[in-house]
Amino acid sequence: MYGANLSFRQLDHYLEFMISRSLLEKTTRSEKEMYETTDKGKNFLQQYDQIKTLLTAENTNYPDSLKEAPMQFLRG
């Protein structure tokens, strides 16, 4: 939460979003709530990394200013 500079409310929203899409699952271990990445979530991360690699300036002839995909293309 702190490392990502998120408030508890923002973090809770993102966690619920990822759970609703079956990317994460909530588990309890030793009386502590934990979140685990599902197989679907791991697959998503692998595909995201592949897309991100394709869009980086190192692999294209685009200027350095286009190292990350514009956020409007990543929202769904």
N, C-alpha and C positions, 0 to 999 in steps of 0.2 A: 504494500500500500504506500509506504513512505518512499521506497525506491522508485516507484512509478509516478510519484507526485499526485496521488489520488486521494480524495477524501473517502471516508468510509461509505458514504452514500453513493459516490461514483463507483467504487469497487464493488459494492453490493449489486448495483445495477448491471455491471459487466459480468459478474459471476452468474447472476440469474439469467442473463441473456445467453451465456455460453452453455449453461445447464439446459435451458429450453431448446437449444439446438443440438443437444447431445454431444457437445464438445468436451464438457467436463461432467464429472459426477461427484456428488457430495458423499463422503463416507465418514464414519466415526471410528477412531482408533484411540484406545486408552482414554476414553471419555473426552476426546478432542475432535472437533469437526475439522475435516481436511477435504481438499479438493484434488481429484486425480484426473489426468487427461485420459479421455477414452480413446479407443482405437480410431474412431472417426476424427477426434481432435488431433491425434498424431498425424493422421493422413492429411488433414487440412494444413497443418504446419509444414509438412513436407512439400505439399503443392504450393503453398504460399512462398516458401523459400525458393522453389524453382522459378516461379513467376517473378519474384523480386530479382533473382539473378539475371533473368532475361531482360529486365527493365533497367538495370544499372548502366551507368555511363561506361564502365569498363568493358562491357560487351557490345556496345553500340557506337555509332558515330555521333551521338547527341552530345551537346555541351555538358560540362560538369554540373550545371545547375539542374540537370534532370537525373539526379541520382536516386530519387525516391519517386514512386508513382504518386500522382496527385490524389489526394484523399477522396475526392468525389468519385473516382473510379473504384475505390476499395469499399465504399459504403454500399450496403444492399438492402 
